[in-house]
Amino acid sequence: MSAENAGANAPTAGEYIQHHLQHLQMNFSFEGVKQTNIVDFSLFNLDSVFFSLVLGVFGSYFLWSAARKATSGVPGRFQAAVEILSEMVENQAKGVIHNANSRKLISPLALTVFVWIFLMNAMDMLPVDLLPAAWHAAGPALGFKDYMRVVPTADLSTTLGLSCSVLLICLFYNIKIKGLGGWSHELVAAPFGDHWLLYPINFLMQMIEYLAKTVSHGMRLFGNMFAGELVFMLIALMGGGWALSTTGVGLAIGHVIAGTVWTLFHILVITLQAFIFMMLTLVYTGQAHDAH
């Protein structure tokens, strides 16, 4: 419940969802603001940045701890799990990136992407009102607005930021492998052929391809995680309806069943989405190594 509704009647279902979908937004003077345009580069979502950084540090520590404790003997469960994950990523990288020198950077990058996105996705498994309820008391006391979203990958700015980072890596390898001249020639000579009449069409198609890959890369992850977060909110509303009703036994049973089933299914979703994003990262960087 927002600060302005505190002490008043309980919010309606629409107000509840609308409040939970609002980010803690700040401008670059660190003043609380609210986004009014679809695209606004004058502000940032502080909650997404905070949880992304915290989970990134945790994921890096997780992988570093596994590497530091690795032994040549019989591995423990923790080491075995990380080794299996690392081998899986390395095998996938070998299938699409045939340059061994490039894999020295891209394979660890893909592993980091998988772990980081999995951790960010896994925040969706926390109870919907757990951290926002704690922030309801702490946020206004610290001078912040009473908004908090804890799933960074349900924020389009996060997922598009990740996909744009992949795009920059692809551009880097295009230039590194093919040279600036070779890549520039490829931009105008492919896919329809090396003829000066086709140069404008080829260049336009290349730009559309880069744009489509980058946007779809980020939108796919965002769409799935946003939908999952919204379903959890709807299930939470069933629990709220049960708590406010004296005869809502059906809502109580439905809340428990729906919450359990969706949580179990969502474990697959968060893992699959992390894997898909990682695989597309490998595929796109692999394409940057291929000449048309």
N, C-alpha and C positions, 0 to 999 in steps of 0.2 A: 504493500500500500504506500502511495507517495506521501510526501510530507504535507502537501496541501490537503490530503484527505484524512490525515491523522486526526483522531478525535471526532470525526464525522462518521456517517454511515459507511458500512463496508462497501468497497468498490464493486461495480457490476462486473460481469464476465469480460465485457469489452474493455473496461477501464483497467482491469487486472492484466489482461494480455498486452494492452497498449503500453502500460507502465513497464512491464517486463521486457518489452522489445525496444525500450529507449536506452541508448548508451549513455555512459557518463562522459559527456563531451566537453572539451576544453579548447580554447584558442591558444595561440602561441604566447600569449601573455599570462597563461595559466588561469584564465577566468572562465567560469562556467558559462557555456553557451548552448544553444540548441540549433541543430541543422535545419535549414529551411529549404535549401536547394538540393536537387538530386546529387549534384557534384559540388563539393565545397572544400577547397584546399586550405581554407583559413582556419580549420579546426581539426582535431583528431580525437579518436575515441580512447580515452585514458584507460578504461577497463580492459579493452582488447590489447593495448600495448603492454599493460602491466602483466596480465596473465600470460601473454605470449613470451615475454622476457623471463618470467619466473619459470615457466615450463621449459623454455629453451635451456636455461641454466641447469635445471633439474635433469633434462635429457642428456645434456653434455656430461654432467657429473656421472650419470648412470653408465654411459658408454666408457668414460675415462676410468671409472672404478672397476669395470669389467676388464679393461685392458691392463690396469695396474696389478690386479690380482690374478691374472692369467698364469697358469703353470703348465709345464710340459707333461705332467703326469695325468692321472685320471681327473677330468674336470668335475667341479661341483655343479649343482643344478643351475646356479646363476651363470657361471661361465659357459656351461653347455648351451643354455638358452640364447645367450648373446652370440656364441659361435654359430649356432644354427641360423640365427637371423642374419649374421654377417655373410655366411656362405650363401644364403638364399639371395641376398642382394647382389653379391659378387657374380653368382651364376647368371642372374638376370642381366647384369651389366655386360658380361661376356657375350651374351646372345645378340646385343644390339650395338655395342661399341667394341670394335675390333682393334682399336689402338690401345696397346697395353699402357703406354705412358699416360694417356688421357684417363684411363680407368683408375690410376693412382689417386686422382683427385675426385673423379665423378662417382666412384663407388662409395667412398666415405660420405660424400655429399648426399647421395641417394639414401644411404643408411640414416644419416642425420635427419633428412626430410621425413622419412617414414616414422622415426621415433618421435620427432617433434610434433608432426601432425596427429599422430595417434594420441599423444598426451593431450593436445588441445581438444581433439574430438572427445576424449574420455571425460572431459569436464562436464559433458552433457549427462553423464551418469550420476552426477550429484543431485540430491533433491533440489527441485526448482527454486524453492524459497530459502534454502539453507544459507548461502553466502549473501544473497540480497537482503534477507532479514537481519543478518548481523550488520550489514552496511546501513540499514535503515536507522540503526541507533548510532553507529560510529560516523557515518558520512556527514550528516548535518552538523554533528558536534565538531568536526574538523573543518567545517566551512565549505563542504562539497554538497552538490545536489544529491538527492536520494534516488540515484539510478545506478544499476549495476547489472551487467551481463557478463557471464563467466565463461562463455564458449567462444574463444577468439575466431574459430573457423566458421561460426555463424554470422560473422561480420564480413561483408563483401570487401571492405578495404583491406582486411587481412589476407583473404584468399587471392585477390587481384594483386596485392603486393608480392605474395609468394610467386604467382605466375609471371609477373613482370621480372622478378629476379631470375627465374628460369630463362626468360627471353634474353636477358642480358648475358647469361652464361652461354646461350646458344650463339649469340652474335660474336662473343669472344672466340669461341671455337671455330666459327665460320672463318674469321679473319686469321686465326692462328694456323689452321690446317690448310686453307686454300690461299691465304695471302689476301691483302686488301684488293689487289687488282683482280685476282681470280674470283673472289666472292662478288665484287662489283659486276664483273662480266656475267656471272651466273644470275644475278638479279634481273638482267635484261635479256639473257639468252634462253632461260628456262621459264616455263615448261614447253613452249610451243616451237622453239627453234631459234637458231642464231641467225636472224635476218633483221636488218635495221627497221623494216616496216613493222616487225613484231615487237620491237623493243618496248614501246610504251605499254602494250597489252601485257607483255611478260612482267614488266615491273609492277603494274597494277595488280596482277594476280599474285605476285610474291608478297606484296604488302597486305593484300587481303588474307593470304594464308597465315602470315605472321600474326596479324590482328586476331583472326578467328581462333588460332591455336591458343593464344594467350588468354583471350576472353573466356573461351570454353573451358580451359584448364582451371581457371579460378572459379567460374560460375558453377561448374559441376560440384566441386567440394562445398561451396557456399550453399547451393540449393538443397543438397542432401542434409547438411547439418542444420540449416535453418528450419527445414521441415521437421526434423527430428526434435529440435528444441520446442517447436510449436506444439507437437503432439504431446510432449511431456507437460506443457502448460495446460492443455485441454484435459489431460488426465488429472492434473492437480485441481482443476476446477470441479471435477467429480468429487474429490475428497473435500473440497470446500463446501459443496452443496450438501454433502452428507453431514458435515459438522454443523451446518446451519439448520438442518432439517431434523425434525423429531421422528419422521417416518421414512428416512432415506436409507433403509437397509439395502435396497437394490443398488443405490449409488455406492455404498460402502463396499459391497462385494465386487461391483464393477471396477471400482477404483483399485482394489488390490489385484484383481485378475488382469486388468488392462495394464497397470503399472508393471507387473511382473513379466507379462508376455512381451510388452514393448521394450523393456530393459534387456531381456535376453536376446531379442532380435536386434536391438541396437548395438550390442557387442559386436555382432557381425558387421553392421553398417560402418561403425567407426574404424574397424580394422580394414575393411574393404576399401573405404574411401582413402585411407592413408596409403594403402598398397597401390591403388589406381593413380594417385597423384605422384607417387614415387616412380611407377612404371612410365607414366607419360613424361616425367622429367628425363628418364633414361632414353626414351624413344626420341624426344625432341633433340637432346644433345647428340644422340647417335645420328640423327638426320643431318646435323650440322657438320658431321664428318664425311658425309656422302656427297659425291659430286654428281650433278645432273648431266 
